[in-house]
C-alpha cells in the first residue's frame, strides 16, 4: 500500500471512529496517553490536527518532547492505524480557525474541561510513519514519510 493510500485509509478511519489515542512523553520519560479527536485538513494531508488547552499537561510535554504516537481503531479491531510523528503547538490564527471549524462538532468533552476559549491550543502532528493493520486478513503495512523542505 502506498503512502497516499495509507493516508486515505487513516482519514477514512478517523472520519468513522472520530477519536484516537495520543501518546506523549513527560519530562521524567513517562508515557501519557489520552483520547483525542483529531482532523486532517485537506490542504495539509501530511499532518494531523487536534485541540487542547494550554492548561493541560500535554502542551509542555509536546514542547519538551516533540515525538508522539497516535493509534486509531475500529471498535471490532478490524482496522488499526498507528501514526508516529513530531508534534508542535500552532501559533497561526488562520490555521487555528480552520482546525477549529473542522473539529468543532467533536469538542463537547473538551469544552467541559476547558471553559476559556483563549486557553485553546492547536496541536499539529507532522506524520513521519504510518502503519496499517488488518488483523483478520493478516495485512500489516508500514511506510515512512520522506520530507523535502523547500
C-alpha positions in Angstrom: 0.0 0.0 0.0 1.4 3.4 -1.0 1.7 6.3 1.4 -1.3 8.2 -0.2 -3.4 5.0 0.1 -2.5 4.6 3.8 -3.2 8.3 4.5 -6.6 7.9 2.8 -7.3 4.8 4.9 -6.3 6.6 8.1 -8.5 9.6 7.1 -11.5 7.3 6.5 -10.9 5.5 9.8 -10.7 8.9 11.7 -13.9 10.0 10.0 -15.6 6.8 11.0 -14.4 6.5 14.7 -13.9 10.2 15.4 -11.3 9.6 18.2 -7.8 8.2 18.6 -5.3 7.9 21.4 -2.4 10.4 21.5 0.7 9.3 23.4 3.3 11.9 24.7 6.3 11.7 27.0 6.7 13.8 30.1 10.0 15.3 31.5 10.6 12.1 33.5 10.3 9.9 30.4 6.8 8.7 31.5 4.4 8.0 28.6 0.9 9.6 28.9 -2.0 8.5 26.7 -5.3 10.2 26.2 -8.3 10.1 23.9 -8.3 13.0 21.4 -10.4 14.0 18.5 -8.2 14.8 15.5 -8.8 16.0 12.0 -6.9 16.1 8.7 -7.1 19.4 6.9 -7.3 18.6 3.2 -4.8 21.2 2.1 -2.2 19.8 4.6 -2.5 16.0 4.2 0.8 15.2 5.8 -0.4 16.5 9.2 -2.9 15.6 11.8 -4.5 18.4 13.9 -6.2 18.4 17.3 -7.0 21.0 20.0 -6.1 21.2 23.7 -5.8 23.7 26.4 -2.6 25.5 27.4 -3.6 24.4 30.9 -3.3 20.7 30.1 -0.1 18.8 30.7 0.2 17.6 27.1 1.3 21.1 26.0 4.5 21.2 28.0 5.1 17.5 27.2 5.0 18.2 23.5 7.1 21.4 23.8 9.8 19.3 25.6 9.5 16.1 23.5 8.0 16.5 20.1 7.9 12.8 19.2 4.3 11.5 19.6 2.3 8.5 18.6 -1.4 8.1 17.7 -3.5 4.9 17.3 -6.9 4.6 15.7 -9.0 1.5 15.6 -12.5 0.3 14.8 -14.4 -0.9 17.8 -14.1 -4.5 16.5 -10.3 -4.1 15.9 -10.9 -4.9 12.3 -8.7 -2.0 11.2 -5.9 -0.3 13.2 -3.7 2.6 12.1 -0.7 3.7 14.1 1.0 7.0 13.3 4.3 8.3 14.6 5.4 11.9 14.1 6.6 15.2 15.5 4.1 17.4 17.2 4.1 21.2 17.7 1.9 23.9 19.0 0.5 26.1 16.2 0.6 29.8 16.6 -1.1 30.7 13.3 -4.5 32.2 13.9 -5.9 31.4 10.4 -4.8 27.7 10.6 -6.2 27.5 14.2 -9.5 28.9 13.0 -9.6 26.3 10.1 -8.9 23.5 12.5 -11.5 24.7 15.0 -14.1 24.9 12.2 -13.3 21.3 11.1 -13.1 19.8 14.6 -15.8 21.9 16.3 -18.6 19.4 16.4 -16.4 16.9 18.2 -15.4 19.1 21.1 -18.2 18.6 23.7 -15.9 16.9 26.2 -13.1 19.4 25.6 -15.3 22.4 26.5 -16.4 20.7 29.7 -12.8 20.8 31.0 -11.6 24.0 29.3 -14.2 26.7 29.5 -11.9 29.5 28.5 -11.6 29.7 24.7 -8.4 31.9 25.0 -6.7 28.8 26.5 -7.2 26.7 23.4 -4.1 25.5 21.6 -3.9 23.7 18.3 -1.5 20.8 18.0 -0.1 19.7 14.7 1.4 16.2 14.3 3.6 16.0 11.2 3.3 12.4 10.0 6.7 10.6 9.9 5.5 7.0 9.8 2.2 5.2 9.3 1.3 1.6 10.0 -1.9 0.0 8.7 -3.0 -3.3 10.2 -6.0 -5.5 9.3 -5.6 -8.4 11.8 -8.3 -10.7 10.5 -6.8 -10.6 7.0 -3.2 -10.7 8.0 -2.4 -7.4 6.4 0.3 -5.2 8.1 1.9 -2.5 6.1 4.2 0.3 7.1 5.6 3.4 5.4 7.9 6.2 6.4 7.5 9.7 5.1 10.4 11.4 3.4 10.0 15.2 3.5 11.9 17.6 1.3 11.8 21.0 2.8 11.8 23.9 0.4 
